[in-house]
């Protein structure tokens, strides 16, 4: 069972607000969605959208084209494949795998 009704549901004469699922690991990545509502709740900033089956579903706003622009991505303009913080964490993890007596955070 799903919700097909929403106080902000789009009627036949409504102007649809369209977006896209952008999360790299979401199975529907790249799919266009019709947004019914955007708001913050106890789970953070959320987007409610009309799914293909007619149900109104929700997902984090950060997983959609409505997410705020990431300052690193803006500055790197697509030229960097990895973030420095992620590479530092990866190096610590790999170091921990090479030296099993030390955890990935460096605390023995």
N, C-alpha and C positions, 0 to 999 in steps of 0.2 A: 504494500500500500504506500502511496506517495501523496504528497500534497500537490494538487493542481490549482488550488486557490491561494491567492495572496492579496493582501490589501492593496498592493501596488502592481498586481498582475496586469499585463498588457492586454488591452482589448483589441478588437479587430481594427479600430481606427487609430490606435496609438502609434507613435513614432518609436520604433525599436532602437534601443541603445545596444549596439553590437560590440563585442570584444572577442578576444581569443585566449584560449588556454595556452600558457607559455611555459609551464613547469617542465623542465627537461625530461623528467621520468614519468610524467602523467600519461596514461594510455591514450588520452584524447588530445595530446599536445598538438597544437596547430588548428584544432577545430574551432570554428566560429561559434560563439554563444550569444544568446539574446538575454541581456541583463534585465532582471526584474527589479532588483534593489541592491544597494550597497550600504552597509552600516557596520558599526562596531558592536560586538557583543562580548561575552566572557571568553570567547575563543579568539578574539582579536578582530581585525578588519576582515569582513567577509563580503562575498559577492553572491547574490541569489540569482540563479539563471534558469531559463526554461530549457530543460533537457529534451533530447529527441523524442523521448517517450511521452512528452507532455507534462512530466513532473517538474516541480520547482525544486531545484537542488542548490546546495551551497558549497563554496570552497573558499580557501583563503584568497584574499585580494592579491597577495604577492604571487600567486600562481597564475595570474591573468595579465592581460595587456593593460589593466588598470593599476598595476603596481607602480609605486613611486620609482623614479629613475634612480639607479644605483650610481653614486658619485664615482666609484672606481670604473664602472663600465663606460660612463660618459667621458671620463678623462682618458681612458685607454683607447676609446673609439674603436673597439674590436681588435686592437693590435696585440692584446695580451690574452693568452689562453688560460692563464692561471693567476689567481690573486696571491700577492706576497704572503699574507697570513695563512692561506691554505697550504702553500709550499713549505712554510716553516713548520706547520703541524704535520705535514707528510714526512718531512725530514726527521722530525722527532719520532714519529711512528716507525719509520724504517730503521732508525738508530736503535730503537727499543727491540726490534725484531732481530737485529744483529747481535745485540747484547741482552739476552733474556733476563739477566740478573738486574737490569735497570728498566723501569717502566717507561712508557712513551713520554711522560712528563719530565723525565730526568731525575726523579726522586728515587733513590735506591732503596 
